[in-house]
Amino acid sequence: MAEPDWDTIIVGQGIAGTTLAWHLRAAGQRVLIIDACEPVTSSKIAAGLITPITGKRLVLSRQFDEFLSAARGFYSSIEAQTSYKFLQDRTAVRLFKTDAERQSWSGRVQRPEYGAFLLTPQPDPLLAREVADASGGGFAMHAAQLDVNAYLEASREVLDWQPMTLDWQRDVTFGKDRVSVGEHRARRLISCEGYAAARNPYFSQVPFIAAKGDILTVRFHDPLPHQCLHRGIWVAPARETDVFWVGSTYDWEALDQVPDAAARAEIEGRLKDFIRVPYTVLDHRAAVRPIITESRAYVGLHPEHTQLGYFNGLGSKGSLHAPWYAQRLTDFLVHDVALPHDIDVRKHF
Ligand SMILES: Cc1cc2nc3c(=O)[nH]c(=O)nc-3n(C[C@H](O)[C@H](O)[C@H](O)COP(=O)(O)OP(=O)(O)OC[C@H]3O[C@@H](n4cnc5c(N)ncnc54)[C@H](O)[C@@H]3O)c2cc1C
C-alpha cells in the first residue's frame, strides 16, 4: 500500500494546533494543518497573558513553574526559527478590589513559592496617581505576554497548512492504520478544534464547560505604563503603545461569538472604576474559551479509532499551557512515553 502523504493532519490552527504541529515537526513528522480560517477565534482575540497569581483568591496557578519553563523554551526556539519576537516579559500590577482579596494575600505573601514571582523592591507607588488609585494596596509580579497573532501568522509562513473546514461525517474515511481527509492520506488525524471539538462526533463524551469571553480594544488618551494591570478586570498592552486590550467576561450560557452589549457595559464599568485615564473603544470582540471539566486540557487517542487524536481544553491559559501539553502528546505519539492519566482523553470514555 502507498505511503500516506502525511504522518499527521491537524484540524485547527489555533494555539493548540500550531504548537502541536511545531512539536511533531521537531520530532521528524510530516504534518499538515487544515483550518477553517475564521476571522474571529479564541486564539485570535486572546491577550496572551501569562500571569502566575490570578483570580479573586490570588492563588499561584497550578504547576506554574513547569508550564512556564516549557513555554519559554518552546517560544524562544520558534522565535529563533522564524526571526519574530512573540513572548515579552511584563510586569503585572495587581491592585486589591476587596478586603477579602487583601486578607487572602496577607496569608500568602510570606510563602517562598509566591515571593519568587514578586518584584523586589516593590514599586512605590504601584501605579501613578494619574493612572489609578493604588492606596488600597496590591503587588507587582513578574509575568509575560504572548503576541498570539504574531505567533500564529509567523507559524503559517513555515508550517504546511491548507484552508478547509472539516466535516467529520462527510470528509473522514478510516483505513487500516491510516485515515483519509478529502484527497489527503495520513497515519493520524488530530482534533485541535478549540470549542468546536464539543461538536466532534467521535469525542462527544468529553464534558465541555466552555465560557464565552468578550474583550475590548481601547486607545488611552494619556500614557499608561506598558504593563499588565489587574483590578476586577485586566488591561494589557496591544501592539501600538497607546492601545490596550481590556477584558474579559465569562458567560457560560450564550456560547456564540457575537459581541454582547451587556458584557461591554460590564467591562467598561470595571475599567472606569479602575483606570483614571480617558479612553476610546476601538473594537469589541467575543469568542468561546474551550474549557473542559477540571480546567485542564486533554490529549491522546480515541480508544477505538486509534488514528484519531485529541488536543483540546486549553481554557483561559492557552499561551502558558499549550507547549507543555504538546510535548506530552508528542512524546506519547512519537516516542511511546505513557500519558499522565489525569490528562489522557480516554479517561472520559
Ligand atoms: C476574550 C478572551 C481572552 C483570552 N485571553 C487569554 C489570555 O490572556 N491568555 C491566555 O493564555 N489565554 C487567553 N484566552 C484563552 C485562549 O484564547 C485559549 O486558551 C486558546 O485560544 C485555545 O486555543 P485552541 O487552539 O484550543 O482553540 P481555538 O483558538 O478556538 O482554535 C481552534 C481552531 O480550529 C479551527 N477549527 C475548528 N473546527 C474546525 C474544523 N472542523 N475544520 C477546520 N478548522 C476548524 C478554528 O477555526 C480555529 O482556528 C482568552 C480567550 C478569550 C475568549
The ligand as an ORCA input file, in Angstrom:
! r2SCAN-3c Opt
* xyz 0 1
  C     -11.663     37.053     25.403
  C     -10.603     36.012     25.607
  C      -9.395     36.388     26.176
  C      -8.398     35.428     26.391
  N      -7.208     35.839     26.942
  C      -6.247     34.929     27.146
  C      -5.006     35.319     27.710
  O      -4.784     36.484     28.022
  N      -4.055     34.359     27.911
  C      -4.262     33.058     27.534
  O      -3.367     32.225     27.704
  N      -5.444     32.655     27.017
  C      -6.434     33.558     26.825
  N      -7.617     33.153     26.303
  C      -7.826     31.718     26.075
  C      -7.175     31.273     24.788
  O      -7.708     32.025     23.775
  C      -7.427     29.766     24.572
  O      -6.836     29.031     25.597
  C      -6.842     29.297     23.245
  O      -7.043     30.223     22.238
  C      -7.418     27.977     22.801
  O      -6.772     27.637     21.610
  P      -7.266     26.420     20.717
  O      -6.268     26.272     19.638
  O      -7.553     25.245     21.597
  O      -8.695     26.867     20.148
  P      -9.106     27.964     19.044
  O      -8.376     29.218     19.233
  O     -10.591     28.003     19.076
  O      -8.613     27.341     17.684
  C      -9.300     26.307     17.027
  C      -9.037     26.443     15.539
  O      -9.623     25.326     14.885
  C     -10.397     25.755     13.791
  N     -11.419     24.722     13.576
  C     -12.334     24.285     14.467
  N     -13.064     23.290     13.921
  C     -12.576     23.096     12.680
  C     -12.923     22.193     11.617
  N     -13.903     21.279     11.741
  N     -12.242     22.285     10.445
  C     -11.226     23.186     10.294
  N     -10.869     24.057     11.284
  C     -11.535     24.009     12.449
  C     -10.923     27.114     14.219
  O     -11.332     27.888     13.125
  C      -9.695     27.675     14.938
  O      -8.798     28.291     14.040
  C      -8.634     34.075     26.041
  C      -9.834     33.710     25.453
  C     -10.819     34.662     25.224
  C     -12.106     34.245     24.582
*
